[in-house]
Amino acid sequence: MIEELKDTAIINKVGGRFKLSALIQKRMLELMEGGRPLIADTEGKSQMEIVIEEIVQDKITIDDSETANNNMDKPKPAPF
């Protein structure tokens, strides 16, 4: 297991376990489709290790602005 995933610092960095999982999945898909790693030393590392290192080095983050904008467009329920 990747040691960084045992530490809560990486979970707190992205805002929770769900967001971390989503970020890892999205970035791994980008790498599988031919995206280039954003870190220099990838020799002998799995794609998962590359993604975790990118998160730790703040090379990738979650863009919360899209979520916030989508919530503003939704109608608010009427109070009872």
trRosetta pair geometry for C-beta under 8 A, 3 or more apart (Angstrom, degrees):
i j d omega theta_ij theta_ji phi_ij phi_ji
1 5 6.4 -104 169 61 100 122
1 6 7.0 93 122 -50 124 103
2 5 4.9 80 80 -1 93 109
2 48 6.4 -143 -39 131 141 110
2 49 6.1 -177 -107 -97 124 73
2 52 5.4 174 161 -25 153 172
3 6 5.8 -51 -164 22 46 115
3 7 7.4 37 148 -16 70 102
4 7 5.9 -58 -160 32 43 110
4 10 5.3 78 160 -41 96 147
4 52 5.1 145 65 172 138 124
4 53 7.9 171 -13 -73 160 51
4 55 8.0 147 141 77 144 111
4 56 5.8 -86 -138 -70 150 128
5 10 6.7 -70 -100 64 40 145
5 52 6.8 -77 -50 -119 90 136
7 10 5.9 90 83 2 92 93
7 11 7.9 -166 108 2 55 90
8 11 5.0 -57 -157 42 57 117
8 12 5.8 55 147 -21 83 104
9 12 5.9 -58 -146 41 29 108
9 13 6.2 41 152 -34 64 105
10 13 5.4 -44 -146 24 33 121
10 14 7.1 10 164 -1 62 103
10 20 6.6 87 134 -125 91 135
10 52 7.3 -11 -142 -155 155 89
10 55 6.1 69 -152 121 106 126
10 56 6.5 -47 -100 -83 109 79
11 14 6.9 -75 -159 44 26 91
11 16 6.4 5 177 -149 87 17
11 17 5.6 -12 -140 -72 115 64
11 20 5.6 -67 -116 -36 60 148
12 15 7.6 46 -167 -75 31 23
13 55 6.9 124 100 164 137 98
14 19 4.8 -167 137 113 103 112
14 20 4.8 133 64 -79 141 73
14 23 5.7 -107 -149 -2 149 152
14 55 6.8 -37 -55 -156 122 122
14 61 7.1 -174 -114 -147 82 66
14 62 5.7 93 -162 -8 93 117
15 19 4.6 22 74 38 95 161
15 62 6.7 -86 26 45 124 142
15 64 7.7 88 -27 -73 167 128
16 19 4.9 89 61 15 83 102
16 20 6.8 -143 99 -8 42 91
17 20 5.5 -56 -146 37 31 114
17 21 6.2 32 157 -20 66 106
18 21 5.8 -55 -149 36 30 111
18 22 6.3 28 154 -17 64 107
19 22 5.6 -54 -145 38 33 111
19 23 6.1 34 156 -20 66 107
19 62 5.4 -55 -173 -50 113 162
20 23 5.8 -56 -147 37 28 111
20 24 6.3 28 156 -18 64 107
20 55 7.7 64 -139 -150 86 160
21 24 5.9 -55 -147 36 29 110
21 25 6.3 27 156 -17 64 109
22 25 5.8 -57 -147 38 29 110
22 26 6.2 26 158 -17 65 109
22 62 7.3 61 89 -108 112 122
23 26 6.0 -57 -144 38 28 108
23 27 6.2 19 161 -12 64 111
23 51 8.0 156 128 176 82 113
23 55 6.7 98 125 -96 135 123
23 60 6.7 150 -176 127 112 115
23 61 7.7 -53 -129 -168 139 22
23 62 5.4 -93 -79 -69 116 94
24 27 6.1 -63 -145 42 25 104
24 28 6.1 24 159 -19 65 111
24 48 7.2 27 -167 -137 116 77
24 51 5.3 103 -138 136 72 142
24 52 7.4 14 -111 -69 110 70
24 55 7.7 -40 -79 -42 80 141
25 28 5.9 -57 -143 37 26 109
25 29 6.5 29 157 -20 62 106
26 29 5.8 -56 -155 33 29 113
26 30 6.7 30 149 -19 63 104
27 30 5.5 -50 -151 33 37 114
27 31 6.5 36 151 -17 67 103
27 35 7.9 -114 -165 84 61 152
27 51 4.6 136 101 -129 128 112
27 54 6.7 -168 -171 74 154 146
27 60 5.7 73 -93 152 136 173
28 31 5.6 -53 -148 38 35 111
28 32 6.3 36 153 -19 66 106
28 47 5.4 95 -135 139 89 122
28 48 6.8 3 -97 -84 125 60
28 51 5.6 -47 -64 -55 80 150
29 32 5.7 -54 -145 38 31 111
29 33 6.3 23 156 -13 65 110
30 33 5.9 -64 -148 42 28 105
30 35 3.8 13 151 -6 88 154
31 34 7.9 172 -176 36 27 10
31 35 5.0 -76 -84 63 39 99
31 37 6.8 39 -117 -74 114 73
31 47 5.1 161 106 -146 147 115
31 50 6.7 122 -112 88 157 137
31 51 7.1 -113 -15 -64 143 100
32 47 7.0 24 -60 -133 80 164
37 42 4.9 120 52 -75 168 142
37 50 5.0 -85 -122 -167 123 131
37 54 7.2 -139 -162 -66 77 119
38 54 5.0 83 56 -123 111 113
38 57 7.9 -168 110 83 104 124
38 59 4.0 156 114 171 136 140
38 60 6.7 149 28 -40 153 94
39 42 6.4 129 84 -63 93 86
39 50 6.4 -162 37 -153 119 77
39 53 5.1 -13 -45 117 166 120
39 54 5.8 -127 -31 -77 107 72
39 57 6.3 122 -96 29 108 154
39 59 6.5 -127 -59 -24 79 162
41 45 7.6 96 127 -16 73 132
42 45 5.2 -104 -162 44 55 115
42 50 5.6 21 -126 -102 103 117
45 49 4.1 -127 -169 91 100 126
45 50 5.3 125 119 -57 125 79
45 53 7.3 -27 -166 -5 158 140
46 49 4.8 99 52 6 75 101
46 50 7.1 -133 97 -5 42 86
47 50 5.5 -52 -150 34 36 115
47 51 6.4 36 153 -19 67 104
48 51 5.8 -54 -149 35 31 110
48 52 6.4 30 154 -17 65 106
49 52 5.8 -52 -144 38 32 111
49 53 6.3 31 156 -18 64 108
50 53 5.9 -60 -150 39 28 110
50 54 6.4 32 151 -22 64 105
51 54 5.6 -52 -150 33 32 114
51 55 6.6 32 152 -18 64 103
51 60 7.7 -45 -155 43 71 146
52 55 5.7 -54 -153 34 34 111
52 56 6.3 33 151 -19 67 107
53 56 5.5 -51 -142 37 34 113
53 57 6.1 20 160 -6 67 111
54 57 6.2 -64 -142 48 25 100
54 59 4.1 -85 -160 64 78 120
54 60 4.8 34 141 8 115 108
55 58 7.6 29 180 -76 32 30
55 59 7.5 -74 -56 46 21 79
55 60 6.0 -51 -82 65 61 92
55 61 7.9 118 -132 -86 70 50
58 61 6.8 7 -155 -56 68 106
63 66 5.5 58 115 -1 105 105
64 67 5.3 -56 -160 41 58 114
64 68 5.9 59 145 -24 81 105
65 68 5.6 -54 -145 39 34 113
65 69 6.2 34 157 -19 67 106
66 69 5.9 -55 -147 37 29 109
66 70 6.4 29 155 -19 63 106
67 70 5.8 -55 -148 35 30 111
67 71 6.5 29 155 -18 64 107
68 71 5.9 -57 -151 35 31 111
68 72 6.7 32 152 -22 63 105
69 72 5.8 -54 -151 30 35 112
69 73 6.9 31 154 -20 65 105
70 73 6.0 -58 -154 32 34 110
70 74 7.0 38 152 -28 65 103
71 74 5.9 -50 -154 22 37 114
